[in-house]
Amino acid sequence: MVKKIPMRKCVVTNERWPKKELVRVVRTPDNTVIVDLTGKANGRGAYLKKQLDIIETARKKKILDKHLEIAVPDEIYEELIKNLN
């Protein structure tokens, strides 16, 4: 039997991708924002495609702020960019 690949939607492009190609940003229950590299952190998550232009678009348009309903600090975007490589 073929294993089902979990798909998630990028909040910037609204395209569905395999979960492995995306990075998850989470607002934890204590209202901190973290980059969730495991994909298993507790809290409200939003997925971004692992591409520089998409991360920059999310920062400019404050897309993560809207999805996570909290102000996302610049350090989060820096960490996302750092994890691209």
C-alpha positions as a Python dict, from the first residue, in 0.01 Angstrom:
ca = {
    (1, 'M'): (0, 0, 0),
    (2, 'V'): (128, 346, -91),
    (3, 'K'): (191, 574, 207),
    (4, 'K'): (-12, 893, 201),
    (5, 'I'): (202, 1209, 186),
    (6, 'P'): (74, 1476, 427),
    (7, 'M'): (-7, 1794, 234),
    (8, 'R'): (-22, 2145, 382),
    (9, 'K'): (-111, 2484, 236),
    (10, 'C'): (142, 2768, 217),
    (11, 'V'): (-24, 3076, 371),
    (12, 'V'): (144, 3306, 115),
    (13, 'T'): (83, 3124, -215),
    (14, 'N'): (-223, 2922, -108),
    (15, 'E'): (-69, 2623, -288),
    (16, 'R'): (-68, 2276, -136),
    (17, 'W'): (275, 2113, -92),
    (18, 'P'): (410, 1803, 82),
    (19, 'K'): (466, 1892, 448),
    (20, 'K'): (844, 1832, 413),
    (21, 'E'): (877, 2120, 163),
    (22, 'L'): (724, 2370, 403),
    (23, 'V'): (834, 2522, 732),
    (24, 'R'): (589, 2567, 1019),
    (25, 'V'): (567, 2878, 1235),
    (26, 'V'): (371, 2834, 1558),
    (27, 'R'): (202, 3058, 1811),
    (28, 'T'): (238, 2854, 2127),
    (29, 'P'): (-29, 2843, 2402),
    (30, 'D'): (175, 3097, 2604),
    (31, 'N'): (164, 3342, 2307),
    (32, 'T'): (524, 3317, 2191),
    (33, 'V'): (607, 3265, 1823),
    (34, 'I'): (855, 2992, 1728),
    (35, 'V'): (985, 2827, 1413),
    (36, 'D'): (877, 2464, 1445),
    (37, 'L'): (1129, 2248, 1263),
    (38, 'T'): (980, 1924, 1401),
    (39, 'G'): (627, 2002, 1278),
    (40, 'K'): (491, 1878, 1611),
    (41, 'A'): (499, 2181, 1842),
    (42, 'N'): (183, 2258, 2033),
    (43, 'G'): (-14, 2565, 1922),
    (44, 'R'): (-158, 2738, 1617),
    (45, 'G'): (58, 2680, 1312),
    (46, 'A'): (102, 2838, 970),
    (47, 'Y'): (308, 2691, 688),
    (48, 'L'): (545, 2871, 451),
    (49, 'K'): (723, 2739, 144),
    (50, 'K'): (1099, 2724, 199),
    (51, 'Q'): (1180, 3007, -44),
    (52, 'L'): (1338, 3344, 25),
    (53, 'D'): (1088, 3545, -183),
    (54, 'I'): (793, 3380, -7),
    (55, 'I'): (937, 3452, 339),
    (56, 'E'): (1001, 3814, 236),
    (57, 'T'): (643, 3846, 104),
    (58, 'A'): (509, 3708, 433),
    (59, 'R'): (717, 3965, 623),
    (60, 'K'): (614, 4258, 401),
    (61, 'K'): (241, 4180, 397),
    (62, 'K'): (236, 4058, 759),
    (63, 'I'): (66, 3736, 647),
    (64, 'L'): (190, 3535, 947),
    (65, 'D'): (63, 3807, 1183),
    (66, 'K'): (-287, 3759, 1038),
    (67, 'H'): (-280, 3379, 1046),
    (68, 'L'): (-132, 3345, 1394),
    (69, 'E'): (-329, 3645, 1528),
    (70, 'I'): (-17, 3787, 1696),
    (71, 'A'): (267, 4023, 1595),
    (72, 'V'): (549, 3807, 1457),
    (73, 'P'): (893, 3945, 1557),
    (74, 'D'): (1165, 4004, 1295),
    (75, 'E'): (1385, 3740, 1462),
    (76, 'I'): (1141, 3474, 1340),
    (77, 'Y'): (1188, 3583, 978),
    (78, 'E'): (1567, 3592, 1028),
    (79, 'E'): (1554, 3236, 1163),
    (80, 'L'): (1339, 3124, 867),
    (81, 'I'): (1589, 3273, 621),
    (82, 'K'): (1880, 3118, 811),
    (83, 'N'): (1713, 2774, 792),
    (84, 'L'): (1671, 2790, 413),
    (85, 'N'): (2021, 2657, 350),
}
